[in-house]
């Protein structure tokens, strides 16, 4: 077997495992089953150039797509989860944290950046889905609050990019309270008349969905992203009904009037730049 | 017919023994009255022992005890002139959340809370207290109404969670809950929330953001039900007791975490066996808290609420 056939015969599946970022040379698209050259996929921002499948990406990779080259820095990297409840399921929370740090870096499930999107300086919080399913605990809540406050200080827009299974159960009620905390701070952006945009990516569920993800002035989503309050399995068990086609997908939400637009990852920079400029333009200035 | 949970069975046995004895009347030779009194004392000790040593899983079961009072059981005992207000003005009237204006001693207040229902018929009508978006939107409409008329808001939490249904998702369950969290944070009137049964996740929090949070002694508040947590983290619902221990959902746990302003006592037999007693404890705490909050200027009130919310969470800064 030559090196080439070996590579082609064992393609990595893009969405084979939750949150895994493909790192092989060749990748099999979960959407159209086509085998793609990794570099080609990266060039199209991890969107399958053939079928448009949006592959889950890490915060660091998304940042590299979103911001202008060399225009951004990661902020608030000094916050770490702690096991206040001494929580233990089949595994200790402290061990889960260690495992997650190893897998997805020690930035917890959200990362803050300050950077330029086509020239518009923006404070951004991005969820890291690979880190414990992007679950929101105290660190994530604090990072969102700090990201918003950075926008307030700089008088710039705030962009929240979600990818989360919901609240982090291992922090018990403290994780639920992050919903109240982040929603409260969002009021200050509104008072300051600073744009707050939510970009919902696959998946955005539970406590994250039912709080800060839905409080932006404008809410957009990536194609086919799963977005909802209750998980589809829970709903199916509860109502014992077939779920409608496309249920809880971005396009379904758009149809039901719940989000403003579905925006392809490759067009998000242009979309956001234009939107932020409109929202900051203030054509009608109150006469004195 | 009173319902007794598995671990309450000794109480049931003792109670029926006392009842039997009381029925015997004066026919027998032994001094019935004395014996009944002795057994009653024993029963009180038993009750005290069972409820005070209850595991977290048992408290979770008590918090959703079938005989536990609902908000509408308390309303006539705590308030006067309750006028229920219905509907979200957009889609429907969600019976899982009730609300209205009432008089609380000398004050007019807005009362909003979950209502699980007692009879099977009422439970179905009220969807077991699991609200849909229209329920949260009705609540928000009433919060806004209260704000406009400088009326303090008292909310009562008792839900296993927001309704996980197709219809709820289609109408924006997430958005409805999120909106309430955001708007309650800046509502320009005092907001006091009390967990009177089950505080189930986002569906509870959606009417639970405010200036004061109280919990009745045998209530719980958690990010997910013990069963739901067990299903996810243990992949088996039968680990619910372990999940309840891990989640630390009791009033005592919440107080230790510094997340509540007080535990509201319950009568010795529990709210589920002494409605009036429970209502008295509830009214006392709420009245004192309201009296205190009514003295605080609105700017201070909002600043304190903002700080309180901003500081939620426990993490390490390095």
Boltz contact constraints between the chains, C-beta under 6 A:
constraints:
  - contact:
      token1: [A, 78]
      token2: [B, 317]
      max_distance: 6.0
  - contact:
      token1: [A, 78]
      token2: [B, 318]
      max_distance: 6.0
  - contact:
      token1: [A, 79]
      token2: [B, 315]
      max_distance: 6.0
  - contact:
      token1: [A, 79]
      token2: [B, 317]
      max_distance: 6.0
  - contact:
      token1: [A, 80]
      token2: [B, 316]
      max_distance: 6.0
  - contact:
      token1: [A, 82]
      token2: [B, 315]
      max_distance: 6.0
  - contact:
      token1: [A, 82]
      token2: [B, 316]
      max_distance: 6.0
  - contact:
      token1: [A, 84]
      token2: [B, 314]
      max_distance: 6.0
  - contact:
      token1: [A, 85]
      token2: [B, 248]
      max_distance: 6.0
  - contact:
      token1: [A, 87]
      token2: [B, 246]
      max_distance: 6.0
  - contact:
      token1: [A, 89]
      token2: [B, 233]
      max_distance: 6.0
  - contact:
      token1: [A, 138]
      token2: [B, 313]
      max_distance: 6.0
  - contact:
      token1: [A, 138]
      token2: [B, 314]
      max_distance: 6.0
  - contact:
      token1: [A, 138]
      token2: [B, 315]
      max_distance: 6.0
  - contact:
      token1: [A, 139]
      token2: [B, 315]
      max_distance: 6.0
  - contact:
      token1: [A, 141]
      token2: [B, 313]
      max_distance: 6.0
  - contact:
      token1: [A, 142]
      token2: [B, 313]
      max_distance: 6.0
  - contact:
      token1: [A, 167]
      token2: [B, 223]
      max_distance: 6.0
  - contact:
      token1: [A, 169]
      token2: [B, 224]
      max_distance: 6.0
  - contact:
      token1: [A, 169]
      token2: [B, 229]
      max_distance: 6.0
  - contact:
      token1: [A, 172]
      token2: [B, 223]
      max_distance: 6.0
  - contact:
      token1: [A, 172]
      token2: [B, 247]
      max_distance: 6.0
  - contact:
      token1: [A, 172]
      token2: [B, 248]
      max_distance: 6.0
  - contact:
      token1: [A, 173]
      token2: [B, 221]
      max_distance: 6.0
  - contact:
      token1: [A, 173]
      token2: [B, 223]
      max_distance: 6.0
  - contact:
      token1: [A, 174]
      token2: [B, 313]
      max_distance: 6.0
  - contact:
      token1: [A, 174]
      token2: [B, 314]
      max_distance: 6.0
  - contact:
      token1: [A, 175]
      token2: [B, 223]
      max_distance: 6.0
  - contact:
      token1: [A, 176]
      token2: [B, 205]
      max_distance: 6.0
  - contact:
      token1: [A, 176]
      token2: [B, 223]
      max_distance: 6.0
  - contact:
      token1: [A, 177]
      token2: [B, 312]
      max_distance: 6.0
  - contact:
      token1: [A, 179]
      token2: [B, 181]
      max_distance: 6.0
  - contact:
      token1: [A, 179]
      token2: [B, 205]
      max_distance: 6.0
  - contact:
      token1: [A, 180]
      token2: [B, 181]
      max_distance: 6.0
  - contact:
      token1: [A, 180]
      token2: [B, 209]
      max_distance: 6.0
  - contact:
      token1: [A, 180]
      token2: [B, 309]
      max_distance: 6.0
  - contact:
      token1: [A, 181]
      token2: [B, 309]
      max_distance: 6.0
  - contact:
      token1: [A, 181]
      token2: [B, 312]
      max_distance: 6.0
  - contact:
      token1: [A, 183]
      token2: [B, 181]
      max_distance: 6.0
  - contact:
      token1: [A, 183]
      token2: [B, 182]
      max_distance: 6.0
  - contact:
      token1: [A, 184]
      token2: [B, 185]
      max_distance: 6.0
  - contact:
      token1: [A, 184]
      token2: [B, 309]
      max_distance: 6.0
  - contact:
      token1: [A, 186]
      token2: [B, 182]
      max_distance: 6.0
  - contact:
      token1: [A, 187]
      token2: [B, 185]
      max_distance: 6.0
  - contact:
      token1: [A, 187]
      token2: [B, 186]
      max_distance: 6.0
  - contact:
      token1: [A, 207]
      token2: [B, 202]
      max_distance: 6.0
  - contact:
      token1: [A, 209]
      token2: [B, 174]
      max_distance: 6.0
  - contact:
      token1: [A, 210]
      token2: [B, 174]
      max_distance: 6.0
  - contact:
      token1: [A, 210]
      token2: [B, 177]
      max_distance: 6.0
  - contact:
      token1: [A, 210]
      token2: [B, 178]
      max_distance: 6.0
  - contact:
      token1: [A, 210]
      token2: [B, 202]
      max_distance: 6.0
  - contact:
      token1: [A, 211]
      token2: [B, 178]
      max_distance: 6.0
  - contact:
      token1: [A, 211]
      token2: [B, 181]
      max_distance: 6.0
  - contact:
      token1: [A, 214]
      token2: [B, 174]
      max_distance: 6.0
  - contact:
      token1: [A, 214]
      token2: [B, 175]
      max_distance: 6.0
  - contact:
      token1: [A, 214]
      token2: [B, 178]
      max_distance: 6.0
  - contact:
      token1: [A, 215]
      token2: [B, 178]
      max_distance: 6.0
  - contact:
      token1: [A, 215]
      token2: [B, 182]
      max_distance: 6.0
  - contact:
      token1: [A, 228]
      token2: [B, 169]
      max_distance: 6.0
  - contact:
      token1: [A, 229]
      token2: [B, 173]
      max_distance: 6.0
  - contact:
      token1: [A, 229]
      token2: [B, 174]
      max_distance: 6.0
  - contact:
      token1: [A, 230]
      token2: [B, 164]
      max_distance: 6.0
  - contact:
      token1: [A, 234]
      token2: [B, 164]
      max_distance: 6.0
  - contact:
      token1: [A, 235]
      token2: [B, 164]
      max_distance: 6.0
  - contact:
      token1: [A, 238]
      token2: [B, 164]
      max_distance: 6.0
  - contact:
      token1: [A, 239]
      token2: [B, 165]
      max_distance: 6.0
  - contact:
      token1: [A, 256]
      token2: [B, 170]
      max_distance: 6.0
  - contact:
      token1: [A, 258]
      token2: [B, 172]
      max_distance: 6.0
